[in-house]
Amino acid sequence: MLSMLSHHNPLTVRLALALLAATLGTWFTAGLVVFAVNVPQYIIQDWVRSVKCQRLGGAFLSNYTNTTGSDETVALWCGFIPPEDLSQTLRQNTELSTIWALCSSMVCVGAMIGSLVTGPVIRLLGVKRSLICGSIILTLGCVMCSLSPLASSWEVFLTGRIIVGIGLGVSTVVGPVYTGEIAPVSLRGAAGTLPTVMSILGLLTITSISFPSALGTEAGWPWLISIAVIPAVISCIALPFCPESPRFLYMERNDKQHATEALVWFRQTSQVKEEIEELHMEIDHMHGVHEVSMLRLFTDPYLRKITILTAIPMLVHQLCGCYSITFYSTAIFESVGLHRLNAVYATLGVWCCYLVAALISMFLIDRAGRRTLMLISQGGMIVALSLFVIFVSVGETGVYGMQYGSAVCIPLFIAFFAVGMDPIPWILPGDLFPQEAHSAAARFSSLLSWGSAMLVTFLFPIIEVAAKQYTFLIFIGFLVLGTVHVAWKLPETKGKTIDEIQMILRGSRVVKETKENSNPLPLNA
């Protein structure tokens, strides 16, 4: 992937190691830790039942029959549930369903908190040290989750998930900033794909070791969660040997000497004068222009227009059902009739499709265009989800083979998601917002993403108990609305400069005025 280099800016060994260190402890770790509870979901739920049973004074996995009154509660939490009926546990126990929804969604709540504090953390510590800080927080959260069985407390597990989320919120925002600022212009496109690819590799890794023959067992799931500590610790060890972001040193710290030394280290050559001049030109361009606050994204009419343009795709990105499937894919496969081991294999196949489609999207985004690719992606997702609902509904009537049709729809849905709907909502703020609003737009996009993800992961298991497969009709509705928005409102940005895009957004009258007067336009033009 990173071998597509220009003649002037080869990928050096030091740059490759820095990119690896930055993404290993952030996005790769994110793929590990966020979805570590996917495959062993029912095992962890059974552990939660055992904790509550112990508090009720019952004997876990005892055979409770003919119970009434308070004994029904004991039976609900302590009674033996055959393995083939584990997928129905949440439907039978509303309190357990709520606890599980909290354990899943609190990662997103923590990530929202981490996203909010990212700006001040970077200004205080710098980009590189913020990465290290995020990895340390991730490590603490993972350790707390893995030790929760020793404490016999699902509340400890829940708190650990919140801490993990805070670390993710910091790391997944700062990671792309660091990789983008240390890579030369000719490699920024490839470097920009690393977070997504590393996250998917994390998904593949955690799923591969989640089999019942490995760590997907009653005794193994705490170790499964603690696996995420390894890449986070490696990053904490490796990053101190890497320089700070040259752009941060030059533009935020006004430290030209260390910025030059950092570029020399990354490029492994002293010929960095051209890049230093580019940084200086960027400072001159930004002279007299103040960075836009997040509040101004809503108070300025022009910025509010762009905020709405970019916010709707980001909301649909989360509300399309993708992360419900990624969090609960194994449970979904089991609920449609697949054996547990086959369900794990199917989940692994989904992540393989995800990785292949993400790599394909690298070559399509700049060729097909953002708008076109979004329409293709959303259209394919609507078809895949609609077929899923149909197959599951028909399968409930007893028609043989429908469970396999529904299982095929999930990787098809994920493939269409990865091709366009996954990367483009993150790209649009950089394409559409003026330079001085990029930072505020990035923070708002991250906050919106984690917030809507929290809503989906919390509500999905609760709504799914009542609506079953028809829950996905809600996701189809959001996808239809998103497709209409893209087709009607979103401009194509392929092959256009930032200035050209700004003229398109301001309207043809502004384009005509700009041709006559090359002075920059005010934000509220």
N, C-alpha and C positions, 0 to 999 in steps of 0.2 A: 504493500500500500504506500509506504513512505518512499518507495524507490522511484516514484515518478518525480524526478528532481530536475531543476534547471541546471544549466551549465555553470552558472555563477554561484549558486548556493547549494553545494552538495550537503548531504546529510552526514554530519560528523558523528563519530562515536560518542563524544561527550553530549551532543544534543540528543541523540537517540536515548542515551541513558537517562538524561534529565526528563525527557518526555515519558519514558517508561516509569520512572520514579513518581512523577506527578500524577499519572493516570492509574497506576497500580494501587495507590493508597486512597484514591478517590472513587472513580467510576467503576473500576474492577471490584473494589471493596463494596461499593453500593450494590452491584449486581449480586454479590455474595450474601450480604446481610439482609437486604430488603426481602429477598425471596427465599431465605433460609427456612422459613416456616411453611413454604408451599407444600412440598412433598410430605413432610411429617405432620401435616395439619391435624389429622385425627389422633395421632399419638399425643401431641401436645394438649389437644382438647381433653383427652382421657386423663392426662396429668392434672389439668385444671379441675376435672371432676373429682379426682382422688384427693386434692387439697381441700375442696369444699366438703367432701365426704368426711374427711378427718375432723374438720371443724364441727360437723354435725354429730360426731361421735359414732358414726356408722362403720361398718366393715366393707371396704371397697371390693367390688366384683363379687359380692355375695348374691345369692339367689333370693330376691325379695318377691314374694307372691301374695296376693290377696291383701294388699296394704290399703289402709284408709287414713284419712286425716294427715297428721304430721308424718306418718310413716311413708306416705306417697312421696314426700319431699326427699326423705332418706333414700327411697328406692330410685328416684330420678337421678340422684347424684352418685349413689353407691352401687346400684344394680349392674349386673353383668350385661353387656351389649355384644351380641355376636359380631365378628368382624365384617360380615356381609351387610350389617345394619348400621355401621358406623357413619355412613354418609347421611343417615337420617337423624343423627344426634342433635344437630342444631335446630331442626324442626320440632323436636320433642321437648327441648329445653330452652326456653326463651332467654333466661338469665345467662346461660352458657353462651348463647348466640351473641348477646350483648357484650359479654366479657371478651369473646373472641374478636368481635368487631372493633372493640377498643384496642386490643393488643395489635391488630393489623393497622389501624388508622393512626395510632399515636406516633408512628414513625413520621407520618406526614405532618402532624402537629409540630413535632420537634424540628422538622425540616423547615417549616414556616418560620419558626423562631430563629433558626440558624441563618435563613435567608435575610431576615430583617437586620441582623447584626453584622452581616458580611461587610458592608461599607465601612462602618467604624473600625472593624477588626483589621481590614486591609490598611486603612490610614494609620492605625496604631502600630501594627506589627510588620506591614509589608506583605507582598503577595506570597513569597516563599514561606515565611513563618506562619502565615494564616493557613497554608496547606498542612504544615506540621501540626498546628493546633487542631485542625479538623480531624486529622488522623488519630491524634491522642484521644479526643472526645469519642470517636468511633470505637476505639479500643476499650475505653472504660465502659461504654454502653454494652458492647458484646460480652465483656467479662461479667457484668451484672446479670445479663440475660442467662448466661450459661450456668451461673451459680444459683439461680432462683430455685432449682429443685432441692438444693441443700438447705435453703431457707424455708422450703415448703410454702412458698408465697407467690401466687400469680401477680400480686401487686409489685413485687420486686422485678418480675419479668416485664411488666407494663412500664415501670420506671426506666428500666434498661432500654426498652424500645424508644422511649422519648429521648433519652440521651443519645442513642444511635441516630435518631432523626436530626438532632441539633448538629451532630458531626457531619451528617450527610448534607444538611442545608449549607454549611460553610464550605465543605469540600467540593461539592458538585457545582458550586458557583465559582469558587476560586480556581479550581482545576483548569477549566477551559481558558480562564484569563491568563494563567501562567503559561500554558502550552501555546496559546495564540501569540503571546508577547515575546517568547524566546525563539519562536520559529521564524525563519526568513519569509518574505512575502511569497516566494515561489513554493513554499511548503505549508503555508497556513491552511490551505484547503484540505490537504491530507491530514495535517495535525488536528484540524477541526473535527474530523471524523473519528479520531481516536477515542474520545469519551464514549460515544455510542457503541463502538466496536468493543471496547474494554468492558463496558457494562454487560453486553451480551455474552462475552466470554466468561464473565463472572456468573451469569445465569447458567451457562452450560456446565461450568465447574461445579457449582453447588448442587445442580440437579444430578450430575454424574455420581456424586458421592452420597446422594440421598436415598439410594436403593436400600431396601430392607437387608440386603446382604452386606451393606456397608454401614453407614451411620444413621440411616433412616429407621432407627429402632427406639424402643423405650429408654434404653441406656445410652444410646448414641446421639440423640438429638441435641443435648447440651454441648457436646463436642462439635457437632455440625455447625452450630451457631458461632462457636468460638473460633472456627476456621478463619473467619474474616479478620481476626487479629493479626494473622501472619503477614498479609500484604500491607496492612496499615503500619505494622512495626518496621517492615522493610523500607517503606517510604520514609518513615521518621529517621531511620539510620542513614539513608542515601541522600535525602534532600539537603542536609547541612553541608554536604560536599559540593552542591551545585550553587552557582551564583544567584542573586536576586534577579528579578526581571529587569533587563536593561531599560525598558520603557518606563517602569515605575521609578527606577533610580534617577533617570534623566528628567522626567516630567513632574514627578511628585516630590522627589527629594532634592532636585536641582544638583545632583551629584554626577557631573559629567565624567569625572575621572573613573569612578567605579562602574558607571554605565559602559564606558569604553572597554574597561577590563573584563566586564561580564560578556560583552559581545565577542571579544577576542577569545575568551574561554570557550564559548559555545561554537564559534566558527572555526576555531583552531587555526586562525590566521590573523595577522595584524592588519589586513586590508578591510577595515570596517568603516572607513571614512564616509562612504556613501550612505550607510545606514544611520550613522550619527547625524549626517546632514538632513536626512529624512525626518528624524526626531526633532531636529531644530526647526525645520520648516513646519512641522505640526504644531510646535509651540507658538510660532509666529502666526499661524492660521487661527489658533485658539485665543490669541491675545485680545483682551477686551471682551471676550465671550465667556459668560459665567455658566458653570455646569448647572443643568436644569435639575430641580428637585422632583421627587416623586409626586408631590402635591401639584406641581405645575402641569403635570401630564393631564390633569383633569380641569384645571382652571383656565388654561390657555385653549381657545377654541380650535386652533389648528392642531396642536398636540393631542387634544382630546379626540379629534377625528382619527388620528393615526392610532391612538391607544385602543379605540373601539375596533379598528381594522385588525389589529394584531391580537386583541384580547379574545375575540370570538373564536379564531382558530385554536388558540391555546386552551380555551374552555372545552371545545369539541375534542381536542387532543386527549383530554382526561375523561370527558363524559361520553366518549364513544364506546367504552366498555373494555378497552385494551387492558387496563391495569386490573380490572376485575378478573379478566381471564388469566393474566400473569400471576396474580396473587392466589387464585383459586383454580388454576387449570387442572391440577391433579384431581381435586375434588369434583370438578365438572366432568372429567373423563369417567370417574367412578360412578357419578350419578346417572350417566347415560348408559351404563351397563358394562363398562370395561372392568376386567379384573384389576386389582390394585397394582400388581407388577406391570401389567400392560399399560395402565394409566401413567405410571412413571416413565415408561418408555415413550409413550405418546407425548408427555410433557417435554422430554429431551428432544424429540423430533420437532416440536414447536420452536424451541430455541435455535435449533439448526436452521430451520426455515427463516427465523428472525435474522440470524447472522448473514446468511446468503443474501437476503433481500436488502439488508442494510449496506452490504458491500456493493450491490447493484445500484442502489440509490446514489452512491458517490459519483457514478458516471452519468446518471440521468438528470440530476438536479440542474446542472448548468446547460444541459443539452435540450431537455424537454421543456424546461421552464418551471418556475415555482407554481404558478396558477394551474397550468395543464396537469402537472404531476399531482397536485392536490385533488383535482377533480377526478382523475383516474383512481387515485388511492381511496377516496371517500366512496366513489361508486362501487368499487370492488368490495369494500368493507360492508356496505349496505346489502349487497347480494349475499355475501358469506354469512352475515348474521341472520338474514331472513331465511336462508336455507337451513341454518342451525335450528331456529325455532320450529320450522316446518318438520324437520327430521325428528326432533325430540317429541313433538306433539303427536306425530303419526306413530312413532315408536311406542308411545304409551297405550296405544290401542292394540298392541300385540303384534304388529307387523315386524317380521324378522329382518335384521340387517340395518335397521334405521340408526342404531347406535353407532355403527361404523361410519355412516354418512355424516352424522353430527360431529363425530370425532375428526373427520377430514376437514370440516368447515373451519375449525379453530386454527390450524396452521395456515389455511388459505386467508383467513381474516388477518392473522398476524403478518403474513407476507405483504398484503396490500397496505397494512399500517406502516410497516418499516420502510416501504418504498417512498412514501410521501408524507403521510400524516405524522410520522414520528419526528423527522428532522426539521421539516419546514417551519412549523410554528416557532421554533427556537431561532431560526434564521431570519424570519420576517422583521423583528425589531431592529436588527442591524441593517437591514435593507431599507426600511421605510422611515425610521427616525433620523432627524439631523444629528450630526456628530455630538453636539453638546447635550443631547438627551439620551445617548446610548446607555450610560451607566444607570440612570433612573429607570429606563425601559427594561434593562436586563434584570434589575432587582424586582421590578413589578411583575415581570413575566415569571420569574422563579417563584415569587410569592403566590401568584395566581395558580401556577401549576401545582404546587404542593397543597394549596388550600382545596382546590377542586379534587385532587387525588385523595385527600383525607376524607372529603365528603363521600366519594364513591366507595372507598374501601370500608368505611364505617357502615354505610347504608346498604351496600350490596348484599351481605349475608343476611341482613334483617329482612329486606324486601324479598329476597330470593326464597325465604322460608314460605312466604304467602303466595308470591306470584310464580315461583319456579322458573321455567324457561321463558315465560312471558316477560320477565324482568328485562330481557334483552330488547324488547320492543321500545323501551324507554331510550336505550342507546341508539337504536335505529332512528328514532325521532330526532335526537340531537344531530346525528350524522346528516339527515336530510336538511335540517336547518343550516348546518355548516356548509353543505354543498351549495345551497341557494346563495348564501352569503359570499362564498368564494366566486361563484359564477357572476354574481351581480355587482359586487363592490370591489373585490381585490384586483389591483392592477398587476400586470406582468412586469417583473423586474429583471428578467433574463437579459444580459448583455447591456444593461443600463448603468450609468454612473449614479452616485448618490445625488448629484445636482440634477440630473435628468429625471430621477425618480421624484425629487422634491417638486420639480416643475409640473409633473403629471398630477401629483397630489393636490397642488394648489389650483390647477385648472388651466384651461387654454389661455385665459386672459393674462395670467401670470407668466405663462410661457412667452407670450408676445412681448410683455413688458421686460422680461429678462433678456430677450434678444437685443432690446434697445438699451438696456442698462445692466451692466455686468456686476453691479454692486450687490452684495448679499441681501437677501430679503429678511425682514424681521419675522420672528416666529408667528406673530399674530396677523400676518398679511392675509 
